[in-house]
Amino acid sequence: MIHDLDHEAALDPSRVGAKAAWLAMARRAGLPVLPGLIVDTADSLACMRLGAEMLANRGSGGARLAMTAEPVPFADELVQRGARLGNALVARSSTITESSGEWSGAFTSYLDLSPTDLPKAVTGCWASAFSVAALERQEAAGIEPGSVSMAVLVQTALDPVAGGTAVVDPGGPVVITGVKGSPAPLLQGWSNGLQARSDGGEWEGEELVAMLGSEALDEIAAVMREASDRLGANRAEWALDGQIWMLQLARDPLRTPISLPRPEWADPHLVPVARAVIKAGGRLGDELILPWALGGLPEPGPPIEGVPVDAMASALELRDELTAEVWGLPAQAALAEARSWMRMLLGTDPRSAANVISSLGSPDPSTAASLLGLVEGMERDDPSPRRGVGRWEPFVAAVVLSAGTTHEGTAASAGFGAGIVHRGQTAFLPRSVIAAPKPVPNLAPLLWDAAAIVTETGSPAAHLFESARALRVPAVCGVAIPSGEQIVAVDGHNGVVATIPLQDHPDV
């Protein structure tokens, strides 16, 4: 079924998806939104089922080929009604999931279409739910492939002189980011864009003012504030093509980011502790490694393959031996002492704990390597689920932000996070800090269990950072993380990234 954007059905997100429903509401409110038509979500169901059936045997590519080969039953009607909008059209996905920023940029849009191209574009949008990147997002979110129906929004194509995003906080300033021409490079993470802000007075941001003019910025701000007041939207994509057009509207929920106080102390004794706890993360690390690793963490031995049935018993025996050696006490007393000072590290007096820990003896390298190899083998046999923020992560973030090398960037998503850097050459480990040249959308599946993300270029307006904000993942753009293995802490409130080498002597 095909609906006009001005039809009553277009106000129902379950029938037309969140993207189209927002624009339908905006048109009713008199905001500058292009006319359009919408292919109902119900029309996608059969094609989505086909994709799910093909996925198991033919993979992502086979599923998409099968979907795009299917004829569209309403093709003639679609072409005829599309022609009334003009000879140059766009087709965009619109799903109920896109009411949340986690799915920003997940599905395909088609630009510069003729009306006769629309049937293929519709099946192409549907098939984009089975792209590798979209399937990875669905897996991360626990969504069964093919279970989300998709509407398709068709509108007249623009040839804008500029485009970008606008964001407004209740009672706060309007922040506008823009680029020349289409906003696509900005949203896809390929362009940094230019930014200006105003709380109702003069605009701050000379370069964007020079590019657009203050009158155009005032018009965008006025439309954005009206969308906020009348609809509750606080974010928009816009284009300038003879006049200002709203291409997309949304409401980001106001969420309190996971945070910790910015530390003002920098005790060098805490850096080795931060290295130990970041290397020995997770439940097994807390239980089997940290009680003795506070005295130093040697390189692990090779993982033990085919872990024996009594692996835990063997690991506990080695742990007790190492802990007694490091603390100079009988095993049980040493464990109690270690756990007490570990609580102190996470409490209000980490300096006192650091002073005690700095005087500990070193564990026997051979015994320690054996235990580390055994633990790694146990983790391989029973891999950790997605972990979320661990109890040591705020401590590591505080130490690295306080004692590490700091790098100033641009805040893109609020909060604090810390972890070992992940650059894409190896398998992603939970609670790593993603480092990338640009904030491109195919990084989004990693966000579901990332500690933070840092990019060398890009703008907070990029779709990837919209996903990060929705998932409460701290993010900073405009920082290149030093080469080598690094522990990275990210302050997404202030746009600060700090690093320390993972190894005490990284050049050795």
Order of alpha helices (4+ residues) and beta strands (2+ residues): beta-alpha-beta-alpha-alpha-beta-beta-alpha-alpha-beta-beta-beta-alpha-beta-alpha-alpha-beta-beta-alpha-alpha-alpha-alpha-alpha-alpha-alpha-beta-beta-beta-beta-beta-alpha-beta-beta-beta
